[in-house]
Amino acid sequence: MILNRRKFITATGISIAGGLAGYSTLVEPDMVEFTYHTINDTSDDKISFAQITDLHIKRTSRIHESIGLQLSKEKLDFIVITGDSIDSNDHFQALDDFMSMLPTSLPKYAILGNWEHWGNVSVPALGELYSKWNCDLLVNRSITIVHKDQSILLTGLDDLISGIPSPLFALKDARPHKDHFLLAHCPQHLDRIFYLRNNRPMQLEIHKEVELSNFSFANIFSGHTHGGQINILGITPFVPEGSGGYIKGWYKKEQHSLYVSRGVGTSILPMRIGSIPEVAIFDYFFTAEHAKTTEK
């Protein structure tokens, strides 16, 4: 069959569109990139951890097996899971299967995302599932992670757009700490924390005053955006509410450093273009006076 110019262009366009659709739904979502980051790098004493976010898991697949296998090879001290692990109570079994692929002995710390709320996921049941796999669910709560003769204060907040996040409640029993991490699903938490720290001290319902300006969240770890999920020629057509203009990678706002992971799963549309799934791995060197953030 001989094609004229118009038919050739039409056929070529259809082929390209079909190939792009196949790639975006069948190839890129099943890929995973492990990114490596160094924070501070000013001492010899470090702690290493991985961030998993936005699993949106419905069933396990090769991407989840790849994550479990690689993290078992890494020399990690803990793992953080920053929300949107499941969208429904129907997906507990898939999450349970995935958690079984992670190194069981490693401590893990998880928070909620907007989809756990939107899907009416049972928080007590989710907490029990996580606990089964050595994972502590932090909902407006802070804990101290001890590492050799050093420690980290880790704060986990409820989701910004569908939960009731309260840094004040999360810090009610904590003391300011030089090495303080914040797990917050939506990147826009950075702007909210910045506002609260710089505008007013606040009073909790229990009448214990928490002066938020005494606390410095030097490092904030978020997800939510999927790195835009669809990026074409550097253009991201859509980012979800709660992104705050932070799409992927590192951001700095005065003393706060924010990392936004592209995450693992997909939402709304079962495709990714120009946003390969990511698991981020960090080497954190305990605090020096002037911290810097770099990528390896």
Secondary structure, DSSP 8 states (H G I E B T S, - for coil): ----HHHHHHHHHHHHHHHHHHIIIIIGGG--EEEEEEE---SS-EEEEEEE-----SS--HHHHHHHHHHHHS--SEEEEES-S-SSGGGHHHHHHHHTTS-TTS-EEEE--HHHHHTT--HHHHHHHHHHTTEEE-SSEEEEEEETTEEEEEEE---TTTS---HHHHTTT----SSEEEE-SSTTHHHHHHHHHHH--EE-TTS-EE-GGG----EEEE-SSGGGSB-BTTB-----TT-TT--SEEEEETTEEEEE---S---SSS--BS---EEEEEEEE---SS--EEE-
